[in-house]
Amino acid sequence: MHDDFGAVSLLLENQPHAASGPLQGLSFAAKDLFDVAGLPTTAGNPDFAEHWGLPRRDAWAVAALKKAGARLIAKTHTHELAYGMTGINPHFGTPQNPKVPGGIPGGSSSGSAVAVAAGLVPVALGSDTAGSVRIPASLCGTYAYRPTHGLIPATGVVPLAPSYDTVGLLAAHPELMLRFARVLLADALPTVRFERAVVVRDALELCTPEAQVATLGVAEKLESLGLRIEEKSLGLLQEAREAQRVLQGAQAWGFHQKWLEEKQPRLGADVRRLLEMASSYSPGEIGRALSEQVRLRSEMGAWLEPGTLVLLPATPSSAPQQADMRNTEKALEFRRRTLSLTCYASLLGTPVVTVPAARPGDKPIGVQLVGAWGGDMGLLEMARWGWK
């Protein structure tokens, strides 16, 4: 493999895998958050591997794909500690977006998305806490899948916020995404037939015209396939974003606190700022966020009866330039808008597929198709209908 885009953190040779199986002949990469036996897991930080220790076994998802015959050929870069959405990494370098010169790759599964978009691998493992496969898929023009929370074991994956963390996939083609997902899900779920799709109007209001057009284009495609299309305002996206911000931050600080305080590791400015903010949350703030989450899950989940999809842009625009995202205010604004779009599925713990939906000739941008809990197979089947 020749990597011209800086996606790969470690090339792998002679990784053991089954000689036969449903994924025989296919290769994949894994975000450097996933353990591979005998190799360091850096989580995008130069000091983390020493703290984490050398893994004795593969992450569950890595082992499952190998057992199915797939060959692991690389570990890929990640936004530091998986705590960021630009993909900019001050320690190991930033993977270059193959579709938007100078644009951010998106994060935190930056290297996995770039490896797929550049044709280095057909499929890559990523993680998704608050959009970490959906965002880079949108900005790099690939497909992505975030499962129902807890459905795919995250054993052997460095956590960020376990109540939101999921094992996700990025893929060049929806058929391949479905094949890999079937292995990880063990075909345990029925396929749901979708009859209705709801476009979230207030999500569109956060976005550029290109993202609005892409989302409405997906809605038109679904309508042509027989789904009933509705537009509604949810009015809860800001509250959901803020609840997740507090609860995700509190968990991230809880996991990393001992290491941070004892070892004083090197941290990029953006991740340091997020962790410092998280360390200041009071028990009262966390308690209020938990109460708010219960209310929001009830109100937002009411839309997701079986057979219904919810449509939102995956990002508020196509890929911003890296230079712009080094400006703190611009980066924070992009983060706020993006989290307002991704928090719907993250807070609910529902499955999502992201499909590339830009018009021909435009920069990549993706649209999220969110289904009800356990509706994963229906979404994965729907992704095969063709969107670009």
Secondary structure, 3 states (H helix, E strand, C coil): CCCCCCCEEEECCCCCCCCCCCCCCCEEEEECCECECCECCCCCCCCHHHHHCCCCCCCHHHHHHHHCCCEEEEEECCCHHHCCCCCCCCCCCCCCCCCCCCECCCCCCHHHHHHHHCCCCCEEEEEECCCCCHHHHHHHCCEEEECCCCCCCCCCECCCCCCCCEEEEEECCHHHHHHHHHHHHCCCCCCCCCCEEEEEHHHHCCCCHHHHHHHHHHHHHHHHCCCEEEEECCCCHHHHHHHHHHHHHHHHHHHHHHHHHHHCCCCCHHHHHHHHHHHCCCHHHHHHHHHHHHHHHHHHHCCCCCCEEEEEECCCCCCCEHHHHCCHHHHHHHHHHHHHHHHHHHHHCCCEEEEECCCCCCCCCEEEEECCCCCHHHHHHHHHHCCC
